[in-house]
Structure formats: C-alpha cells, structure tokens
Amino acid sequence: MKVVFHIDFDSTPVLEILLGNIKNLLKERDAEVAVVANGYAVKLFTKANLSKYEPEIRKLLESGVEFYVCNNALKNLVGVQPSEISGLCKIIPAGVVKLIELQNMGFAYIKP
C-alpha cells in the first residue's frame, strides 16, 4: 500500500490530524507513506513550529515516512527561508509536481 498525505493550510489541528492518520494507518497496514506540504502549510514545518512534534516525526521517519516541503511556496508565498525548515523534511522544487509523481507511482491521495 502506498499513500501520500497532502497538507496545504497553516493549521496546527490539521497537522495533528495528519500525524494521527499516519500513525493509525501504520498500525493497521504496512504502507509506504509520503507527506507533501505546500501552500501555507510549509510554515508548519519550520524548526520552531515542528519542535513540539519532533519525537513523533522522528518515529515516523524511522518507519519510512517521507516529509516533503515545497520550495515554490517557501519562495513565493510565505517568505520562509529554506534554512528555517526542519532537517527532518526534504525540500522539493514543487509540491504539485511531487503529488503528481507519487500518484503516478500508485500512491493513494489523502487530504486530512
């Protein structure tokens, strides 16, 4: 099973739902999981904002979950510098392109 979770709003409750969804999925199924953050959601993945969730995210990374942050949103939308993004995440050129690539690879699309 392959699943991509898409988050595009700067909303801590949505981030918490996202993390809960991923944990629940991995309890029930062996899955390849990716998270793509674009739009204003990239603000959630700064070092400062993510510090509260770092232990939880580290456990998900150990389970193979990948976290991707859109560089277009960083540059054009929110004014966050790439250096502010947590090292737990991979900065990618374009979130929409990554979503398309993952779906073309058979990933189911989930938007919490």
Secondary structure as a PSIPRED ss2 file (coil, helix, strand):
# PSIPRED VFORMAT (PSIPRED V4.0)

   1 M C   1.000  0.000  0.000
   2 K E   0.000  0.000  1.000
   3 V E   0.000  0.000  1.000
   4 V E   0.000  0.000  1.000
   5 F E   0.000  0.000  1.000
   6 H E   0.000  0.000  1.000
   7 I E   0.000  0.000  1.000
   8 D C   1.000  0.000  0.000
   9 F C   1.000  0.000  0.000
  10 D C   1.000  0.000  0.000
  11 S C   1.000  0.000  0.000
  12 T H   0.000  1.000  0.000
  13 P H   0.000  1.000  0.000
  14 V H   0.000  1.000  0.000
  15 L H   0.000  1.000  0.000
  16 E H   0.000  1.000  0.000
  17 I H   0.000  1.000  0.000
  18 L H   0.000  1.000  0.000
  19 L H   0.000  1.000  0.000
  20 G H   0.000  1.000  0.000
  21 N H   0.000  1.000  0.000
  22 I H   0.000  1.000  0.000
  23 K H   0.000  1.000  0.000
  24 N H   0.000  1.000  0.000
  25 L H   0.000  1.000  0.000
  26 L H   0.000  1.000  0.000
  27 K H   0.000  1.000  0.000
  28 E H   0.000  1.000  0.000
  29 R C   1.000  0.000  0.000
  30 D C   1.000  0.000  0.000
  31 A C   1.000  0.000  0.000
  32 E E   0.000  0.000  1.000
  33 V E   0.000  0.000  1.000
  34 A E   0.000  0.000  1.000
  35 V E   0.000  0.000  1.000
  36 V E   0.000  0.000  1.000
  37 A E   0.000  0.000  1.000
  38 N C   1.000  0.000  0.000
  39 G H   0.000  1.000  0.000
  40 Y H   0.000  1.000  0.000
  41 A H   0.000  1.000  0.000
  42 V H   0.000  1.000  0.000
  43 K H   0.000  1.000  0.000
  44 L H   0.000  1.000  0.000
  45 F H   0.000  1.000  0.000
  46 T E   0.000  0.000  1.000
  47 K H   0.000  1.000  0.000
  48 A H   0.000  1.000  0.000
  49 N H   0.000  1.000  0.000
  50 L H   0.000  1.000  0.000
  51 S H   0.000  1.000  0.000
  52 K H   0.000  1.000  0.000
  53 Y H   0.000  1.000  0.000
  54 E H   0.000  1.000  0.000
  55 P H   0.000  1.000  0.000
  56 E H   0.000  1.000  0.000
  57 I H   0.000  1.000  0.000
  58 R H   0.000  1.000  0.000
  59 K H   0.000  1.000  0.000
  60 L H   0.000  1.000  0.000
  61 L H   0.000  1.000  0.000
  62 E H   0.000  1.000  0.000
  63 S C   1.000  0.000  0.000
  64 G C   1.000  0.000  0.000
  65 V C   1.000  0.000  0.000
  66 E E   0.000  0.000  1.000
  67 F E   0.000  0.000  1.000
  68 Y E   0.000  0.000  1.000
  69 V E   0.000  0.000  1.000
  70 C E   0.000  0.000  1.000
  71 N H   0.000  1.000  0.000
  72 N H   0.000  1.000  0.000
  73 A H   0.000  1.000  0.000
  74 L H   0.000  1.000  0.000
  75 K H   0.000  1.000  0.000
  76 N H   0.000  1.000  0.000
  77 L H   0.000  1.000  0.000
  78 V H   0.000  1.000  0.000
  79 G C   1.000  0.000  0.000
  80 V C   1.000  0.000  0.000
  81 Q C   1.000  0.000  0.000
  82 P H   0.000  1.000  0.000
  83 S H   0.000  1.000  0.000
  84 E H   0.000  1.000  0.000
  85 I E   0.000  0.000  1.000
  86 S C   1.000  0.000  0.000
  87 G C   1.000  0.000  0.000
  88 L C   1.000  0.000  0.000
  89 C C   1.000  0.000  0.000
  90 K E   0.000  0.000  1.000
  91 I E   0.000  0.000  1.000
  92 I E   0.000  0.000  1.000
  93 P C   1.000  0.000  0.000
  94 A C   1.000  0.000  0.000
  95 G H   0.000  1.000  0.000
  96 V H   0.000  1.000  0.000
  97 V H   0.000  1.000  0.000
  98 K H   0.000  1.000  0.000
  99 L H   0.000  1.000  0.000
 100 I H   0.000  1.000  0.000
 101 E H   0.000  1.000  0.000
 102 L H   0.000  1.000  0.000
 103 Q H   0.000  1.000  0.000
 104 N H   0.000  1.000  0.000
 105 M C   1.000  0.000  0.000
 106 G C   1.000  0.000  0.000
 107 F C   1.000  0.000  0.000
 108 A E   0.000  0.000  1.000
 109 Y E   0.000  0.000  1.000
 110 I E   0.000  0.000  1.000
 111 K C   1.000  0.000  0.000
 112 P C   1.000  0.000  0.000
